[in-house]
Amino acid sequence: MENFGCRATQADGAAIERQFHERGLERAGASSQAQIVVLNTCTVTASADHDARAAIRRIHRENPNCQIVVTGCYAQRAPAEIAAMPGVTQVIGNSHKHQLAEIASRSFVPVDSLRTENPIFVSDIFAHTELLAAPVFDAANERTRPNLKVQDGCDNRCSFCVIPYVRGSSRSLPLARILEEVNTLVGAGYREVVISGINLGRWGRDLEARYRATFADLVRAILLHTSLEKLRISSVEPMDWNDGLIQLAAESPRIAKHAHVPMQSGSDRILRKMHRKYRPWHYRGKIEKIRAAMPGAAIGADVMVGFPGETDADFEETRRMVEELPFTYLHVFTYSPRPGTPAATVRDQVPVHVARERNRILREMAAKKKLGFMRSFVGKTIESITLRTLPGGSDSGFTEALTDNYLKLRLEGKHEPNRWVQAIIENVRDGRLIGRMRTVNQAPTICLSALTQRSTSSAVL
């Protein structure tokens, strides 16, 4: 199994593995040893498509007798293109992903015999109501921080984005199922869970009237009905960071102080061309509210450069907004035309070299902001979760950890993974904090919230 792309894709991959496991199949040690290889693809950029094709060619070269099953967003968007590639035996789109193990494991037959059959299983994604859900674990840190997808699809129609056309309408995992999954993870010993989705803040709006709720309701329910030590919220659109959610995130010590708020552009003109549902001043206000409520929080954003028609003046508005807002990190993307999207047909495309230069400028600015943010914690104590002991070399004697506010930390000494600890930050080196465990009677832990922490246990759905 090989997964490409976002956390939602990784979560889909975990659910597919669960399907195979229920059918008695186990993960092979490597693709060269497998009878079936599943490639779970992304198609958000042209480079994502390229990576998937390269993987297909590599696997077919290394293991020509295996069945290569391609699924995911690229498979949904361009099934015939993928099916024509040597080695591909089946293309199973997102529309049929919930049946993938059943389809792929009906029989193990010689690869050549499958070429006479129709290998494509793709249908109208907007008729698709299934939502795959299974926790996904970071391969390097599988004992900590599982990610649980609770929402899929998107009802927005951003002019640059192909995702709604390959994932379908917004749909939510029912609350009872989410609480069951989180409690199972807690029972298995996990201390932090990340909840994610394609448009996470829209969770609950598609549910039947008697079950309908908001995303803030979901967060409250997890705090009330589980004993999870720490909940981390993945990317949420600015429209959905309402005052209630901001206050809840700030007040609860069980919610990681981390907000990822997609921005895309600081130019009002470009945001309108993108069909984004907010204006620059709306976005600025949200970020300022989040920072006021959580002074020590990580605040990140997605920013796109090179959108068709983006002028130097438009980019300058974006650059200025990035400079002025209290971001601690950025994901900067260069626009890539996606077939079938309105933006792909616009003639006024930005030259590649111009877009790349704008990307460089923002990345350098983001790096400086991140470094300044990290240095602000030197000499302070901060809550962190241990991930794994580092193997050797210059890292020997350190434990990798992640702070509550999403900073990488190297902790002196070897410490058991999956434990929340108090770490005194001593230095910043190679893009990471360097720290040591706080002992009794040393400096108190800093508070990452400006508000008094109050219990959320009175929340009722």
VMD Tcl script that draws the C-alpha trace (Angstrom):
set ca {
  {0.00 0.00 0.00}
  {1.40 3.40 -0.98}
  {-0.42 6.63 -0.11}
  {0.11 10.00 -1.74}
  {-1.14 13.42 -0.67}
  {-3.13 14.83 2.22}
  {-4.14 13.46 5.60}
  {-7.54 12.49 4.20}
  {-5.85 10.29 1.62}
  {-3.67 8.74 4.32}
  {-6.82 8.01 6.34}
  {-8.47 6.42 3.30}
  {-5.42 4.22 2.95}
  {-5.75 3.06 6.55}
  {-9.40 2.16 5.94}
  {-8.44 0.19 2.83}
  {-5.82 -1.72 4.82}
  {-8.52 -2.52 7.37}
  {-10.65 -3.95 4.52}
  {-7.84 -6.25 3.39}
  {-7.06 -7.30 6.96}
  {-10.71 -8.29 7.49}
  {-10.38 -10.51 4.40}
  {-7.35 -12.28 5.80}
  {-4.68 -10.47 3.76}
  {-1.65 -8.93 5.42}
  {0.68 -6.09 4.44}
  {3.75 -7.24 2.49}
  {7.19 -6.14 3.60}
  {7.79 -4.28 0.32}
  {6.05 -3.75 -3.00}
  {8.58 -6.07 -4.64}
  {7.22 -8.92 -2.48}
  {3.49 -8.19 -2.84}
  {0.83 -9.96 -4.88}
  {-1.33 -6.82 -4.92}
  {0.00 -3.27 -4.67}
  {-2.53 -0.51 -4.03}
  {-1.55 3.04 -4.98}
  {-3.80 5.58 -3.28}
  {-3.27 8.70 -5.35}
  {-3.61 12.48 -5.11}
  {-4.37 14.85 -7.99}
  {-4.28 18.28 -6.36}
  {-1.31 19.31 -8.54}
  {0.32 18.16 -11.77}
  {3.33 16.99 -9.76}
  {1.04 14.71 -7.71}
  {-0.08 13.02 -10.94}
  {3.55 12.72 -12.04}
  {4.53 11.08 -8.73}
  {1.77 8.48 -9.11}
  {2.80 7.59 -12.65}
  {6.44 7.28 -11.59}
  {5.43 4.92 -8.77}
  {3.42 2.74 -11.18}
  {6.40 2.44 -13.53}
  {8.78 1.65 -10.66}
  {6.57 -1.05 -9.13}
  {5.90 -2.68 -12.50}
  {9.64 -2.74 -13.19}
  {10.51 -4.22 -9.78}
  {7.60 -6.69 -9.57}
  {6.11 -7.32 -13.04}
  {3.88 -10.17 -11.82}
  {2.02 -8.25 -9.14}
  {-1.40 -6.70 -9.61}
  {-1.24 -2.90 -9.45}
  {-4.49 -1.38 -8.25}
  {-4.71 2.41 -8.53}
  {-7.28 4.28 -6.48}
  {-7.78 7.76 -5.03}
  {-8.31 11.19 -6.54}
  {-6.18 10.76 -9.68}
  {-7.95 7.47 -10.39}
  {-11.32 9.19 -10.08}
  {-10.28 12.06 -12.36}
  {-8.46 10.23 -15.17}
  {-9.15 6.48 -15.00}
  {-8.55 5.73 -18.69}
  {-5.20 7.51 -18.63}
  {-4.05 5.36 -15.72}
  {-5.56 2.12 -17.05}
  {-3.49 2.47 -20.21}
  {-0.21 2.30 -18.26}
  {1.74 -0.99 -18.34}
  {1.27 -2.99 -15.16}
  {-2.02 -1.43 -14.06}
  {-4.62 -4.16 -13.58}
  {-7.47 -2.21 -11.98}
  {-8.42 1.45 -11.54}
  {-10.83 1.92 -8.64}
  {-12.02 5.48 -8.17}
  {-13.11 7.17 -4.96}
  {-16.65 6.23 -5.95}
  {-15.79 2.55 -5.38}
  {-13.05 2.89 -2.76}
  {-15.30 1.46 -0.04}
  {-15.42 -1.78 -2.09}
  {-11.74 -1.83 -3.06}
  {-10.62 -4.91 -1.14}
  {-13.63 -6.86 -2.38}
  {-12.96 -5.90 -6.00}
  {-9.18 -6.33 -5.87}
  {-9.06 -9.62 -3.98}
  {-11.77 -11.56 -5.82}
  {-9.01 -13.72 -7.23}
  {-5.30 -13.71 -7.83}
  {-4.92 -14.27 -11.55}
  {-2.06 -13.72 -13.98}
  {-1.65 -10.06 -14.82}
  {-1.98 -10.63 -18.58}
  {-5.41 -12.25 -18.20}
  {-6.81 -9.07 -16.64}
  {-5.98 -7.00 -19.69}
  {-8.91 -8.44 -21.65}
  {-11.35 -7.22 -18.99}
  {-12.55 -3.71 -18.21}
  {-10.24 -2.71 -15.36}
  {-12.06 0.55 -14.51}
  {-14.43 0.92 -11.56}
  {-15.45 4.57 -11.51}
  {-18.89 6.19 -11.33}
  {-20.50 9.54 -10.49}
  {-18.77 10.74 -7.33}
  {-21.69 13.01 -6.43}
  {-23.91 9.94 -6.03}
  {-21.37 8.54 -3.56}
  {-22.44 8.62 0.10}
  {-19.88 6.30 1.70}
  {-17.20 7.72 3.99}
  {-14.17 5.57 4.69}
  {-12.94 6.00 8.24}
  {-10.08 4.34 10.06}
  {-7.29 5.88 12.12}
  {-4.02 6.34 10.27}
  {-0.64 6.22 11.96}
  {2.60 7.90 11.00}
  {4.93 5.10 9.91}
  {7.85 6.62 11.85}
  {5.78 7.33 14.97}
  {3.06 4.69 14.89}
  {2.80 4.61 18.69}
  {1.62 8.24 18.89}
  {-0.72 10.79 17.30}
  {-3.16 8.82 15.11}
  {-5.16 10.81 12.57}
  {-8.91 10.23 12.26}
  {-10.82 11.51 9.23}
  {-14.30 12.64 10.28}
  {-15.42 14.46 7.12}
  {-14.95 14.03 3.37}
  {-15.88 15.91 0.20}
  {-16.50 19.62 -0.31}
  {-19.44 21.78 -1.36}
  {-17.27 24.79 -2.20}
  {-16.28 25.44 -5.80}
  {-12.96 27.25 -5.66}
  {-12.03 27.94 -9.27}
  {-8.58 26.33 -8.97}
  {-9.57 23.20 -7.07}
  {-10.35 19.77 -8.52}
  {-11.08 18.11 -5.18}
  {-14.92 18.45 -5.19}
  {-14.99 16.72 -8.59}
  {-13.01 13.72 -7.31}
  {-14.28 13.47 -3.72}
  {-17.91 14.57 -4.11}
  {-20.22 16.44 -1.77}
  {-19.46 17.14 1.87}
  {-20.39 14.24 4.15}
  {-19.76 13.61 7.82}
  {-18.95 10.62 9.95}
  {-21.75 10.32 12.53}
  {-20.93 11.57 16.00}
  {-21.49 8.18 17.66}
  {-18.99 6.56 15.27}
  {-16.40 9.28 15.94}
  {-16.72 8.88 19.70}
  {-16.43 5.10 19.31}
  {-13.23 5.45 17.27}
  {-11.69 7.98 19.68}
  {-12.54 5.87 22.72}
  {-11.03 2.82 21.02}
  {-7.82 4.78 20.43}
  {-7.79 6.00 24.04}
  {-8.31 2.42 25.20}
  {-5.33 1.36 23.10}
  {-3.17 3.90 24.93}
  {-3.03 6.84 22.53}
  {-2.77 10.26 24.18}
  {-3.25 12.58 21.21}
  {-5.63 12.23 18.25}
  {-5.69 14.49 15.20}
  {-9.11 14.97 13.56}
  {-9.11 15.88 9.88}
  {-11.24 16.21 6.78}
  {-11.35 17.71 3.31}
  {-13.45 20.62 4.62}
  {-13.35 19.84 8.32}
  {-15.25 22.88 9.56}
  {-18.33 21.79 7.61}
  {-18.65 18.62 9.70}
  {-22.24 17.84 10.74}
  {-24.14 20.04 8.30}
  {-25.16 17.13 6.07}
  {-26.46 14.89 8.85}
  {-30.14 14.20 9.39}
  {-31.95 16.98 11.26}
  {-32.07 15.13 14.57}
  {-28.30 14.51 14.47}
  {-27.26 17.82 12.91}
  {-24.56 19.73 14.77}
  {-21.67 22.11 14.20}
  {-17.97 21.41 14.22}
  {-17.66 23.12 17.62}
  {-20.33 20.71 18.90}
  {-18.18 17.81 17.73}
  {-15.13 19.15 19.56}
  {-17.16 19.63 22.76}
  {-18.56 16.11 22.49}
  {-15.08 14.58 22.20}
  {-14.00 16.48 25.32}
  {-17.15 15.45 27.20}
  {-17.54 11.82 26.17}
  {-13.93 10.64 25.94}
  {-10.91 10.80 28.24}
  {-8.57 11.76 25.40}
  {-5.67 13.76 26.79}
  {-5.12 15.97 23.74}
  {-7.19 16.70 20.65}
  {-5.47 18.37 17.70}
  {-7.59 20.05 15.04}
  {-6.43 19.87 11.43}
  {-7.03 22.54 8.78}
  {-10.26 24.57 9.17}
  {-11.41 27.26 6.72}
  {-11.50 30.85 8.05}
  {-15.31 31.02 7.78}
  {-15.57 28.18 10.31}
  {-13.24 29.65 12.92}
  {-16.15 31.37 14.65}
  {-15.92 33.00 18.08}
  {-17.28 29.87 19.78}
  {-14.63 27.59 18.30}
  {-11.83 30.06 19.03}
  {-12.93 30.38 22.66}
  {-13.28 26.62 23.05}
  {-9.81 25.99 21.61}
  {-8.30 28.68 23.83}
  {-9.97 27.62 27.06}
  {-9.52 23.85 27.01}
  {-6.09 22.50 28.01}
  {-7.08 19.31 26.17}
  {-7.07 21.03 22.77}
  {-3.65 21.54 21.18}
  {-2.85 25.21 20.67}
  {-2.60 25.01 16.91}
  {-4.72 26.63 14.17}
  {-4.24 25.96 10.47}
  {-6.31 28.48 8.51}
  {-6.06 28.39 4.67}
  {-5.50 31.87 3.23}
  {-4.59 31.32 -0.48}
  {-4.15 35.04 -1.27}
  {-4.04 38.42 0.41}
  {-5.49 40.14 -2.67}
  {-9.23 40.79 -2.68}
  {-9.26 40.68 -6.48}
  {-7.56 37.28 -6.58}
  {-9.73 35.84 -3.81}
  {-12.79 36.78 -5.83}
  {-11.33 35.14 -8.94}
  {-10.61 32.06 -6.83}
  {-14.27 32.03 -5.66}
  {-13.13 32.07 -2.04}
  {-15.86 32.95 0.45}
  {-14.05 35.60 2.49}
  {-12.25 38.87 1.92}
  {-8.74 39.79 3.13}
  {-10.10 41.89 6.01}
  {-12.26 38.98 7.17}
  {-9.25 36.70 7.16}
  {-7.07 39.22 8.98}
  {-9.70 39.57 11.69}
  {-9.87 35.80 12.26}
  {-6.11 35.45 12.63}
  {-5.91 38.40 15.01}
  {-8.69 36.90 17.16}
  {-6.94 33.53 17.28}
  {-3.66 35.13 18.28}
  {-5.30 37.27 20.95}
  {-7.01 34.21 22.46}
  {-3.94 31.94 22.18}
  {-0.71 33.98 22.36}
  {1.54 30.93 22.14}
  {-0.36 28.99 19.49}
  {1.03 27.78 16.19}
  {-0.84 29.53 13.38}
  {-0.31 28.22 9.85}
  {-1.80 28.86 6.44}
  {-1.90 27.61 2.86}
  {-0.87 30.30 0.37}
  {-1.01 29.99 -3.42}
  {1.18 32.02 -5.79}
  {0.92 32.34 -9.55}
  {-2.86 32.11 -9.80}
  {-3.96 33.19 -13.33}
  {-3.98 36.97 -13.56}
  {-2.00 37.52 -10.36}
  {-0.12 40.79 -10.92}
  {2.88 42.14 -9.04}
  {0.47 44.37 -7.12}
  {-1.71 41.37 -6.17}
  {1.31 39.45 -4.96}
  {2.51 42.45 -2.98}
  {-0.81 42.44 -1.10}
  {-0.24 38.79 -0.24}
  {3.37 39.41 0.76}
  {2.37 42.31 2.98}
  {-0.38 40.31 4.69}
  {2.00 37.42 5.36}
  {4.53 39.87 6.75}
  {2.01 41.57 9.05}
  {0.07 38.57 10.39}
  {1.45 36.37 13.21}
  {1.96 33.20 11.20}
  {4.37 30.63 12.60}
  {4.59 28.55 9.42}
  {3.24 28.50 5.86}
  {2.51 25.90 3.18}
  {3.29 27.77 -0.05}
  {2.03 26.31 -3.34}
  {2.66 27.37 -6.90}
  {-0.57 27.31 -8.94}
  {-0.95 24.26 -11.15}
  {-3.79 24.11 -13.74}
  {-6.15 21.23 -12.99}
  {-8.21 19.82 -15.89}
  {-11.89 20.58 -15.57}
  {-11.52 23.57 -13.25}
  {-12.55 27.10 -14.35}
  {-9.11 28.57 -13.64}
  {-7.44 26.14 -16.05}
  {-9.20 27.78 -19.01}
  {-8.08 31.33 -18.17}
  {-5.59 32.64 -20.71}
  {-3.74 35.00 -18.37}
  {-1.43 32.37 -16.87}
  {1.52 33.62 -14.80}
  {4.95 32.68 -16.23}
  {6.50 29.79 -14.33}
  {9.68 31.67 -13.43}
  {7.63 34.53 -11.93}
  {5.51 32.15 -9.86}
  {8.59 30.32 -8.61}
  {10.21 33.58 -7.52}
  {7.08 34.56 -5.60}
  {7.09 31.12 -3.98}
  {10.71 31.63 -2.90}
  {9.98 35.04 -1.37}
  {7.14 33.71 0.77}
  {9.03 30.60 1.83}
  {11.97 32.69 3.01}
  {9.64 35.00 4.91}
  {7.89 32.02 6.50}
  {11.22 30.51 7.56}
  {12.18 33.73 9.36}
  {8.82 33.89 11.11}
  {9.10 30.27 12.22}
  {12.62 30.80 13.55}
  {11.53 33.87 15.51}
  {8.58 31.95 16.95}
  {10.81 29.06 18.03}
  {13.37 31.39 19.63}
  {10.60 33.02 21.69}
  {10.35 29.82 23.73}
  {14.01 29.55 24.73}
  {14.19 29.51 28.52}
  {10.52 28.58 28.86}
  {8.78 25.33 29.71}
  {6.26 23.83 27.33}
  {4.12 20.70 27.19}
  {5.30 18.14 24.61}
  {4.51 14.59 23.53}
  {7.40 12.18 23.10}
  {7.50 10.40 19.74}
  {10.56 8.16 19.46}
  {14.16 7.84 20.56}
  {16.61 8.82 17.84}
  {18.86 6.04 16.56}
  {22.41 7.31 16.57}
  {25.02 9.62 15.16}
  {24.74 13.26 16.22}
  {21.17 12.55 17.39}
  {22.23 9.77 19.78}
  {20.92 10.35 23.27}
  {17.91 12.43 22.18}
  {14.18 11.75 21.99}
  {12.08 13.27 19.24}
  {9.01 15.11 20.53}
  {6.31 17.53 19.37}
  {5.17 20.47 21.43}
  {1.54 21.25 22.15}
  {1.90 24.16 19.71}
  {3.29 22.08 16.85}
  {7.04 22.62 17.10}
  {9.57 19.85 16.61}
  {11.65 19.21 19.72}
  {14.73 17.16 20.48}
  {14.65 16.22 24.13}
  {17.87 15.29 25.92}
  {17.94 11.66 27.03}
  {15.98 8.59 26.03}
  {12.34 8.75 27.03}
  {9.43 6.38 26.52}
  {7.28 7.33 23.49}
  {3.69 8.54 23.79}
  {4.03 10.53 27.00}
  {3.11 14.16 27.66}
  {6.03 15.80 29.44}
  {7.16 19.26 30.51}
  {10.25 20.36 28.58}
  {12.53 23.32 29.29}
  {13.64 24.82 25.97}
  {17.37 25.56 25.91}
  {18.21 26.28 22.29}
  {17.13 26.23 18.65}
  {19.20 24.19 16.24}
  {18.64 22.83 12.72}
  {15.00 23.89 12.65}
  {14.17 22.23 15.98}
  {13.90 23.17 19.60}
  {16.47 21.58 21.91}
  {15.30 20.93 25.45}
  {15.40 18.82 28.57}
  {12.84 17.43 30.95}
  {11.68 19.77 33.69}
  {12.19 18.43 37.20}
  {10.21 19.24 40.31}
  {10.50 22.82 41.64}
  {11.79 24.23 38.37}
  {10.10 26.97 36.34}
  {6.34 26.51 35.85}
  {4.90 25.61 32.47}
  {3.89 28.56 30.31}
  {0.22 28.99 29.45}
  {-0.47 28.95 25.72}
  {-3.84 30.64 26.22}
  {-4.65 34.18 27.26}
  {-7.97 33.05 28.75}
  {-8.68 31.25 31.99}
  {-8.87 27.52 31.39}
  {-12.35 26.27 32.28}
  {-13.89 22.82 32.00}
  {-16.00 22.13 28.92}
  {-17.73 19.17 30.56}
  {-21.06 21.00 30.71}
  {-21.43 20.91 26.92}
  {-24.53 19.07 25.76}
  {-25.48 17.87 22.29}
}
mol new
graphics top color blue
foreach p $ca { graphics top sphere $p radius 0.5 }
foreach p [lrange $ca 0 end-1] q [lrange $ca 1 end] { graphics top cylinder $p $q radius 0.2 }
display resetview
